[in-house]
Amino acid sequence: MSNIGSRIKKDDKVKILAGKDKGKIGKVLKIVKKTGKVVVENINIVKAHTKPSMANQQGGIVDKEAPLSISNVMLMCDKCDTPTATRVRVKKIEDGKKVRICVKCNETIA
């Protein structure tokens, strides 16, 4: 799990590779490095039963995104934007920073 931080980051566009939402594309909302999971917008929706609280006066059943394994998502390149997902290479630039590069089109991924 050492490469988790460099491969996929918050606000990246990812494709789901396995599970009930296989093939869908969404935006990464949160990364949980400790468990190796990601939360993707409108993917892996589950029903959560909540008690009434100050923030949620009503309580009840709400839909929310559940985390899924980082191995089940693959980064999508904005430049290529092909149906197949993208492999990533990490390259060091002149000023010493590391940037992610799409293997297919050699464009930097923001």
Wavefront OBJ file of the C-alpha trace (Angstrom):
o trace
v 0.000 0.000 0.000
v 2.958 2.319 -0.373
v 1.860 3.660 -3.780
v -1.652 4.600 -2.671
v -0.773 8.275 -2.281
v 0.839 8.691 -5.691
v -1.607 6.818 -7.936
v -5.062 8.144 -7.032
v -5.867 11.469 -5.372
v -8.942 13.422 -4.340
v -10.992 14.907 -7.246
v -9.564 12.395 -9.764
v -11.864 10.786 -12.329
v -11.843 7.003 -11.830
v -13.444 3.973 -13.471
v -14.876 1.172 -11.313
v -13.325 -2.208 -12.202
v -15.310 -4.580 -9.956
v -18.476 -4.828 -7.919
v -22.096 -3.842 -8.463
v -21.119 -0.525 -10.114
v -18.566 -2.045 -12.528
v -17.892 0.158 -15.576
v -19.215 3.387 -14.052
v -17.085 6.534 -13.859
v -17.052 8.913 -10.895
v -15.040 11.494 -8.960
v -13.016 10.562 -5.863
v -14.411 12.330 -2.796
v -12.164 10.871 -0.096
v -9.208 8.509 0.305
v -8.715 6.405 3.449
v -5.012 5.466 3.281
v -5.090 3.454 6.498
v -7.537 0.901 5.091
v -6.688 1.330 1.385
v -10.186 2.463 0.419
v -11.711 5.291 -1.616
v -15.123 6.974 -1.596
v -16.387 7.762 -5.111
v -19.246 10.153 -5.885
v -22.565 8.333 -6.583
v -20.874 4.912 -6.535
v -21.484 2.072 -4.030
v -24.598 3.710 -2.552
v -25.843 2.062 0.656
v -28.732 2.729 3.036
v -27.617 4.125 6.405
v -29.992 4.165 9.379
v -29.435 7.361 11.379
v -30.715 8.373 14.787
v -32.185 11.836 15.258
v -29.507 14.359 16.232
v -28.982 18.116 16.304
v -27.678 18.043 12.711
v -30.401 15.698 11.448
v -33.618 16.328 13.408
v -35.663 13.747 11.501
v -33.357 10.732 11.536
v -34.368 7.750 9.398
v -32.843 6.026 6.386
v -30.427 7.988 4.187
v -28.457 7.022 1.061
v -24.695 7.521 1.243
v -21.527 6.450 -0.541
v -19.648 3.590 1.089
v -15.882 3.157 0.647
v -14.605 0.567 -1.805
v -11.152 -0.935 -2.203
v -8.609 1.195 -4.050
v -7.708 -1.890 -6.107
v -11.206 -1.803 -7.646
v -10.779 1.649 -9.213
v -8.553 2.865 -12.040
v -7.582 6.414 -12.902
v -9.015 7.977 -16.079
v -6.989 10.458 -18.132
v -8.809 13.657 -19.147
v -6.749 14.033 -22.341
v -7.231 10.491 -23.761
v -10.747 10.015 -22.360
v -11.008 6.556 -23.893
v -13.377 3.891 -22.548
v -10.390 1.946 -21.230
v -8.781 3.310 -18.102
v -5.252 4.687 -17.789
v -1.955 3.421 -16.420
v 0.094 5.978 -14.501
v 3.809 6.713 -14.408
v 5.373 9.024 -11.816
v 8.069 11.358 -13.163
v 10.309 13.905 -11.441
v 10.413 17.310 -13.168
v 13.208 19.903 -13.152
v 12.188 21.695 -9.931
v 12.171 18.405 -7.979
v 8.401 17.867 -7.857
v 6.824 14.546 -8.798
v 3.989 14.535 -11.333
v 1.723 11.744 -12.562
v 1.862 11.029 -16.285
v -0.551 9.050 -18.484
v 1.357 6.171 -20.103
v -0.803 6.288 -23.251
v -0.661 10.003 -24.191
v 2.298 11.241 -22.019
v 0.191 14.114 -20.603
v 0.445 15.168 -16.955
v -2.536 14.335 -14.773
v -3.600 17.238 -12.562
l 1 2 3 4 5 6 7 8 9 10 11 12 13 14 15 16 17 18 19 20 21 22 23 24 25 26 27 28 29 30 31 32 33 34 35 36 37 38 39 40 41 42 43 44 45 46 47 48 49 50 51 52 53 54 55 56 57 58 59 60 61 62 63 64 65 66 67 68 69 70 71 72 73 74 75 76 77 78 79 80 81 82 83 84 85 86 87 88 89 90 91 92 93 94 95 96 97 98 99 100 101 102 103 104 105 106 107 108 109 110
